């Protein structure tokens, strides 16, 4: 597993990558774990993306919005990638 954190000037960004079995996002059932993570990041003015494929592991990337961005975007932040 690899975990990266960065400050890009738009807010903290993270990436978590593993070399596990991966999964097919199109065939995945909607669980609550990834959905909850997306909802919590959106509440902070952020976003989340999950990329995976069978046999290739999984990468979760996300960003948390800056305080000024959160006030103007409350409840209106688009989430990218497949949302659970």
PEJO-V455550 format. One record per residue. N is the residue number from 0. RES is the residue in three letters. SS is DSSP state (H for helix, E for strand, - for the rest). PHI is phi in whole degrees, -180 to 180 (* if undefined). OMEGA is omega in degrees with one decimal (none if undefined). Layout:
n=N res=RES ss=SS phi=PHI omega=OMEGA
n=N res=RES ss=SS phi=PHI omega=OMEGA
//
This chain:
n=0 res=UNK ss=- phi=* omega=175.8
n=1 res=UNK ss=E phi=-127 omega=178.3
n=2 res=UNK ss=E phi=-123 omega=179.1
n=3 res=UNK ss=E phi=-125 omega=174.7
n=4 res=UNK ss=E phi=-128 omega=178.8
n=5 res=UNK ss=E phi=-148 omega=172.5
n=6 res=UNK ss=E phi=-111 omega=-175.1
n=7 res=UNK ss=- phi=-97 omega=-175.9
n=8 res=UNK ss=- phi=90 omega=177.0
n=9 res=UNK ss=- phi=-109 omega=-176.5
n=10 res=UNK ss=- phi=122 omega=179.9
n=11 res=UNK ss=E phi=-63 omega=175.4
n=12 res=UNK ss=E phi=-122 omega=178.4
n=13 res=UNK ss=E phi=-135 omega=173.7
n=14 res=UNK ss=E phi=-145 omega=176.9
n=15 res=UNK ss=E phi=-123 omega=-177.1
n=16 res=UNK ss=E phi=-127 omega=173.5
n=17 res=UNK ss=E phi=-128 omega=178.2
n=18 res=UNK ss=- phi=-111 omega=179.6
n=19 res=UNK ss=- phi=-73 omega=-175.4
n=20 res=UNK ss=- phi=-71 omega=-177.8
n=21 res=UNK ss=- phi=65 omega=179.6
n=22 res=UNK ss=- phi=-160 omega=176.8
n=23 res=UNK ss=- phi=-92 omega=-178.1
n=24 res=UNK ss=- phi=-57 omega=-178.7
n=25 res=UNK ss=- phi=-68 omega=-177.8
n=26 res=UNK ss=- phi=-101 omega=-176.2
n=27 res=UNK ss=- phi=-72 omega=174.2
n=28 res=UNK ss=- phi=-83 omega=-179.0
n=29 res=UNK ss=- phi=-80 omega=176.0
n=30 res=UNK ss=- phi=-91 omega=-176.7
n=31 res=UNK ss=H phi=-88 omega=-175.7
n=32 res=UNK ss=H phi=-61 omega=-179.7
n=33 res=UNK ss=H phi=-69 omega=176.8
n=34 res=UNK ss=H phi=-62 omega=179.0
n=35 res=UNK ss=H phi=-62 omega=178.6
n=36 res=UNK ss=H phi=-62 omega=177.8
n=37 res=UNK ss=H phi=-62 omega=179.5
n=38 res=UNK ss=H phi=-63 omega=-178.3
n=39 res=UNK ss=H phi=-68 omega=176.8
n=40 res=UNK ss=H phi=-66 omega=178.4
n=41 res=UNK ss=H phi=-62 omega=178.6
n=42 res=UNK ss=H phi=-64 omega=177.7
n=43 res=UNK ss=- phi=-98 omega=-179.2
n=44 res=UNK ss=- phi=77 omega=-176.2
n=45 res=UNK ss=- phi=-115 omega=-179.6
n=46 res=UNK ss=E phi=-149 omega=-176.1
n=47 res=UNK ss=E phi=-147 omega=177.7
n=48 res=UNK ss=E phi=-140 omega=177.2
n=49 res=UNK ss=E phi=-120 omega=176.7
n=50 res=UNK ss=E phi=-120 omega=179.7
n=51 res=UNK ss=E phi=-158 omega=170.5
n=52 res=UNK ss=- phi=-154 omega=-176.8
n=53 res=UNK ss=- phi=-55 omega=177.8
n=54 res=UNK ss=- phi=79 omega=-175.1
n=55 res=UNK ss=- phi=-119 omega=-178.4
n=56 res=UNK ss=- phi=81 omega=-175.8
n=57 res=UNK ss=E phi=-139 omega=174.6
n=58 res=UNK ss=E phi=-126 omega=174.8
n=59 res=UNK ss=E phi=-114 omega=177.0
n=60 res=UNK ss=E phi=-121 omega=179.5
n=61 res=UNK ss=E phi=-163 omega=179.8
n=62 res=UNK ss=E phi=-141 omega=174.0
n=63 res=UNK ss=- phi=-108 omega=-177.0
n=64 res=UNK ss=- phi=-69 omega=173.7
n=65 res=UNK ss=- phi=-72 omega=-177.0
n=66 res=UNK ss=H phi=-55 omega=179.6
n=67 res=UNK ss=H phi=-66 omega=178.5
n=68 res=UNK ss=H phi=-71 omega=-177.7
n=69 res=UNK ss=H phi=-63 omega=-176.6
n=70 res=UNK ss=H phi=-63 omega=-178.0
n=71 res=UNK ss=H phi=-83 omega=-174.5
n=72 res=UNK ss=- phi=-119 omega=-175.0
n=73 res=UNK ss=- phi=-53 omega=177.3
n=74 res=UNK ss=- phi=74 omega=-175.7
n=75 res=UNK ss=- phi=-124 omega=-177.8
n=76 res=UNK ss=- phi=-87 omega=178.7
n=77 res=UNK ss=- phi=-73 omega=174.8
n=78 res=UNK ss=- phi=-100 omega=-177.2
n=79 res=UNK ss=- phi=-99 omega=177.3
n=80 res=UNK ss=- phi=73 omega=179.4
n=81 res=UNK ss=- phi=-76 omega=-179.1
n=82 res=UNK ss=- phi=-106 omega=-176.8
n=83 res=UNK ss=- phi=-102 omega=none
//
